[in-house]
């Protein structure tokens, strides 16, 4: 049975698979293991969560530490999967503030270890979740559409042709700013 919990963890998208859970933990600067310890005491475990970090300015060639974070959630997922077989504590993936543009779906699989193993969880959360320092995070699978131009045959309608797609159009009211496309 899937355990799906949605909230302020990540503003645009968060998902969990069977047995998985999204939980809250304060930022590293305010005791990074507080959430894991609270969860551990609920289940009788007394361990410290392993922390991984992702930031828009990071690099997927880095180790995923606070100082040298990964750049993409997909790279963090690979690191989590490499660690789940021998889990001795929860794994918390902290997403630093910003927008992460996904080029492919971020698919979660219990069989691959995305939910954790051996009674331990994998948690993806906005950095600072549950504190006043929580950073806003967006996971976006959308594409920017450029090249907007007024439709010469319909007043107030703007048109664009995204790469590998059919033409789209919208009225200035739909675009968000009067007279300009969104």
C-alpha positions as a Markdown table, in Angstrom:
| # | Residue | x | y | z |
|---|---|---|---|---|
| 1 | Unk | 0.0 | 0.0 | 0.0 |
| 2 | Unk | 1.4 | 3.4 | -0.9 |
| 3 | Unk | 1.9 | 6.0 | 1.8 |
| 4 | Unk | 1.4 | 9.3 | 0.1 |
| 5 | Unk | 1.8 | 12.5 | 2.1 |
| 6 | Unk | 1.6 | 15.9 | 0.4 |
| 7 | Unk | 2.4 | 19.2 | 2.0 |
| 8 | Unk | 5.0 | 22.0 | 2.1 |
| 9 | Unk | 7.9 | 19.5 | 1.7 |
| 10 | Unk | 8.3 | 20.5 | -2.0 |
| 11 | Unk | 6.0 | 23.1 | -3.4 |
| 12 | Unk | 5.3 | 21.6 | -6.8 |
| 13 | Unk | 5.7 | 17.8 | -6.5 |
| 14 | Unk | 6.5 | 15.1 | -4.0 |
| 15 | Unk | 5.7 | 11.4 | -4.1 |
| 16 | Unk | 6.4 | 8.3 | -2.1 |
| 17 | Unk | 6.1 | 4.6 | -2.9 |
| 18 | Unk | 4.9 | 1.7 | -0.9 |
| 19 | Unk | 6.3 | 1.9 | 2.6 |
| 20 | Unk | 7.9 | 5.3 | 1.9 |
| 21 | Unk | 7.2 | 8.5 | 3.8 |
| 22 | Unk | 8.0 | 12.1 | 3.6 |
| 23 | Unk | 9.0 | 13.5 | 6.9 |
| 24 | Unk | 10.2 | 16.8 | 8.3 |
| 25 | Unk | 13.6 | 17.6 | 9.7 |
| 26 | Unk | 15.2 | 20.9 | 10.6 |
| 27 | Unk | 18.2 | 22.3 | 8.6 |
| 28 | Unk | 21.7 | 20.9 | 9.3 |
| 29 | Unk | 22.5 | 24.1 | 11.2 |
| 30 | Unk | 19.6 | 23.5 | 13.6 |
| 31 | Unk | 20.3 | 19.8 | 14.4 |
| 32 | Unk | 20.1 | 17.8 | 11.2 |
| 33 | Unk | 19.1 | 14.6 | 12.9 |
| 34 | Unk | 16.2 | 15.9 | 15.0 |
| 35 | Unk | 13.6 | 14.5 | 12.7 |
| 36 | Unk | 15.3 | 11.2 | 12.3 |
| 37 | Unk | 15.7 | 10.9 | 16.0 |
| 38 | Unk | 12.1 | 11.7 | 16.6 |
| 39 | Unk | 11.1 | 9.1 | 14.1 |
| 40 | Unk | 13.6 | 6.7 | 15.6 |
| 41 | Unk | 12.2 | 7.1 | 19.0 |
| 42 | Unk | 8.7 | 6.4 | 17.7 |
| 43 | Unk | 9.8 | 3.1 | 16.2 |
| 44 | Unk | 12.4 | 2.1 | 18.9 |
| 45 | Unk | 15.4 | 2.9 | 16.7 |
| 46 | Unk | 18.2 | 5.2 | 17.9 |
| 47 | Unk | 20.2 | 6.2 | 14.9 |
| 48 | Unk | 21.2 | 9.4 | 13.1 |
| 49 | Unk | 19.9 | 10.0 | 9.5 |
| 50 | Unk | 22.4 | 10.0 | 6.7 |
| 51 | Unk | 22.1 | 13.5 | 5.0 |
| 52 | Unk | 22.5 | 14.1 | 1.3 |
| 53 | Unk | 22.1 | 17.6 | -0.3 |
| 54 | Unk | 21.0 | 18.8 | -3.7 |
| 55 | Unk | 21.3 | 22.4 | -5.0 |
| 56 | Unk | 20.7 | 24.1 | -8.3 |
| 57 | Unk | 24.3 | 25.3 | -8.2 |
| 58 | Unk | 25.7 | 21.9 | -7.3 |
| 59 | Unk | 27.3 | 19.3 | -9.5 |
| 60 | Unk | 26.3 | 15.7 | -10.1 |
| 61 | Unk | 30.1 | 14.9 | -10.0 |
| 62 | Unk | 30.2 | 16.0 | -6.3 |
| 63 | Unk | 29.6 | 13.8 | -3.3 |
| 64 | Unk | 26.2 | 15.3 | -2.2 |
| 65 | Unk | 27.5 | 16.9 | 1.0 |
| 66 | Unk | 26.3 | 20.2 | 2.4 |
| 67 | Unk | 29.4 | 21.9 | 1.0 |
| 68 | Unk | 29.4 | 20.0 | -2.4 |
| 69 | Unk | 25.8 | 19.1 | -3.2 |
| 70 | Unk | 24.5 | 17.2 | -6.2 |
| 71 | Unk | 22.8 | 19.3 | -8.9 |
| 72 | Unk | 19.8 | 17.1 | -9.6 |
| 73 | Unk | 17.2 | 15.0 | -7.7 |
| 74 | Unk | 17.9 | 12.2 | -10.1 |
| 75 | Unk | 21.6 | 12.0 | -9.0 |
| 76 | Unk | 20.5 | 12.0 | -5.4 |
| 77 | Unk | 18.2 | 9.2 | -6.2 |
| 78 | Unk | 21.1 | 7.2 | -7.6 |
| 79 | Unk | 23.1 | 7.8 | -4.5 |
| 80 | Unk | 20.2 | 6.7 | -2.3 |
| 81 | Unk | 19.7 | 3.5 | -4.3 |
| 82 | Unk | 23.4 | 2.7 | -3.9 |
| 83 | Unk | 23.1 | 3.0 | -0.1 |
| 84 | Unk | 19.7 | 1.3 | 0.6 |
| 85 | Unk | 20.9 | -2.3 | 0.6 |
| 86 | Unk | 22.9 | -1.8 | 3.7 |
| 87 | Unk | 20.9 | 0.9 | 5.4 |
| 88 | Unk | 21.5 | 1.3 | 9.2 |
| 89 | Unk | 19.7 | 4.6 | 9.4 |
| 90 | Unk | 17.2 | 6.8 | 7.6 |
| 91 | Unk | 18.5 | 8.7 | 4.5 |
| 92 | Unk | 17.4 | 12.4 | 4.2 |
| 93 | Unk | 17.8 | 14.1 | 0.9 |
| 94 | Unk | 17.7 | 17.9 | 1.5 |
| 95 | Unk | 16.7 | 20.0 | -1.6 |
| 96 | Unk | 18.2 | 23.5 | -1.4 |
| 97 | Unk | 15.9 | 26.3 | -2.6 |
| 98 | Unk | 15.3 | 26.8 | -6.3 |
| 99 | Unk | 13.7 | 25.2 | -9.3 |
| 100 | Unk | 14.8 | 21.8 | -10.5 |
| 101 | Unk | 13.9 | 21.3 | -14.2 |
| 102 | Unk | 13.3 | 17.6 | -14.7 |
| 103 | Unk | 14.1 | 16.3 | -18.2 |
| 104 | Unk | 12.5 | 13.0 | -17.4 |
| 105 | Unk | 10.0 | 11.8 | -14.7 |
| 106 | Unk | 11.6 | 11.0 | -11.3 |
| 107 | Unk | 10.1 | 7.6 | -10.8 |
| 108 | Unk | 10.1 | 6.1 | -7.4 |
| 109 | Unk | 10.3 | 2.3 | -6.9 |
| 110 | Unk | 10.1 | 0.3 | -3.7 |
| 111 | Unk | 12.0 | -2.5 | -5.3 |
| 112 | Unk | 14.9 | -0.2 | -6.2 |
| 113 | Unk | 15.1 | 1.0 | -2.6 |
| 114 | Unk | 13.5 | 4.4 | -3.0 |
| 115 | Unk | 11.4 | 3.9 | 0.2 |
| 116 | Unk | 14.3 | 2.5 | 2.3 |
| 117 | Unk | 14.9 | -0.9 | 3.7 |
| 118 | Unk | 15.3 | -2.7 | 7.0 |
| 119 | Unk | 12.9 | -0.5 | 8.8 |
| 120 | Unk | 14.6 | 2.7 | 7.7 |
| 121 | Unk | 13.1 | 5.4 | 5.5 |
| 122 | Unk | 14.2 | 7.6 | 2.7 |
| 123 | Unk | 13.0 | 11.2 | 3.0 |
| 124 | Unk | 13.1 | 13.9 | 0.3 |
| 125 | Unk | 12.4 | 17.3 | 1.8 |
| 126 | Unk | 13.0 | 21.0 | 1.2 |
| 127 | Unk | 16.1 | 22.2 | 3.1 |
| 128 | Unk | 15.0 | 23.6 | 6.5 |
| 129 | Unk | 11.6 | 21.9 | 6.3 |
| 130 | Unk | 9.5 | 22.6 | 9.4 |
| 131 | Unk | 11.5 | 25.7 | 10.4 |
| 132 | Unk | 11.4 | 29.3 | 9.6 |
| 133 | Unk | 14.5 | 28.7 | 7.3 |
| 134 | Unk | 12.7 | 26.4 | 5.0 |
| 135 | Unk | 13.8 | 27.1 | 1.4 |
| 136 | Unk | 11.1 | 27.1 | -1.4 |
| 137 | Unk | 11.7 | 24.2 | -3.8 |
| 138 | Unk | 10.0 | 23.5 | -7.1 |
| 139 | Unk | 10.4 | 20.3 | -9.2 |
| 140 | Unk | 9.2 | 21.2 | -12.7 |
| 141 | Unk | 8.7 | 18.9 | -15.7 |
| 142 | Unk | 7.3 | 21.8 | -17.7 |
| 143 | Unk | 9.1 | 23.4 | -20.6 |
| 144 | Unk | 9.5 | 27.1 | -21.2 |
| 145 | Unk | 7.9 | 28.3 | -24.4 |
| 146 | Unk | 9.5 | 31.2 | -26.2 |
| 147 | Unk | 8.9 | 32.9 | -29.5 |
| 148 | Unk | 5.5 | 34.3 | -28.7 |
| 149 | Unk | 4.1 | 36.5 | -31.3 |
| 150 | Unk | 0.7 | 38.2 | -31.8 |
| 151 | Unk | -1.7 | 36.2 | -34.0 |
| 152 | Unk | -2.3 | 38.4 | -37.1 |
| 153 | Unk | -5.8 | 37.1 | -37.6 |
| 154 | Unk | -7.1 | 37.3 | -34.0 |
| 155 | Unk | -6.8 | 40.4 | -31.9 |
| 156 | Unk | -5.6 | 39.7 | -28.3 |
| 157 | Unk | -4.3 | 36.2 | -29.2 |
| 158 | Unk | -0.6 | 35.3 | -28.9 |
| 159 | Unk | 0.9 | 32.2 | -30.6 |
| 160 | Unk | 4.1 | 30.1 | -30.2 |
| 161 | Unk | 5.3 | 26.8 | -31.6 |
| 162 | Unk | 7.2 | 24.8 | -29.0 |
| 163 | Unk | 9.9 | 22.4 | -30.3 |
| 164 | Unk | 8.4 | 19.1 | -31.4 |
| 165 | Unk | 4.9 | 20.2 | -30.7 |
| 166 | Unk | 1.7 | 21.7 | -32.2 |
| 167 | Unk | 1.2 | 25.5 | -32.2 |
| 168 | Unk | -0.3 | 26.9 | -29.0 |
| 169 | Unk | -2.2 | 30.1 | -28.5 |
| 170 | Unk | -3.7 | 32.0 | -25.6 |
| 171 | Unk | -5.5 | 35.3 | -25.1 |
| 172 | Unk | -3.8 | 38.1 | -23.2 |
| 173 | Unk | -6.1 | 37.4 | -20.2 |
| 174 | Unk | -5.0 | 33.8 | -20.0 |
| 175 | Unk | -1.3 | 34.8 | -20.2 |
| 176 | Unk | -1.4 | 36.6 | -16.9 |
| 177 | Unk | -0.3 | 40.1 | -18.1 |
| 178 | Unk | -2.6 | 42.1 | -20.3 |
| 179 | Unk | -1.3 | 42.3 | -23.8 |
| 180 | Unk | 1.7 | 40.0 | -23.2 |
| 181 | Unk | 2.1 | 36.2 | -23.3 |
| 182 | Unk | 2.9 | 34.4 | -20.1 |
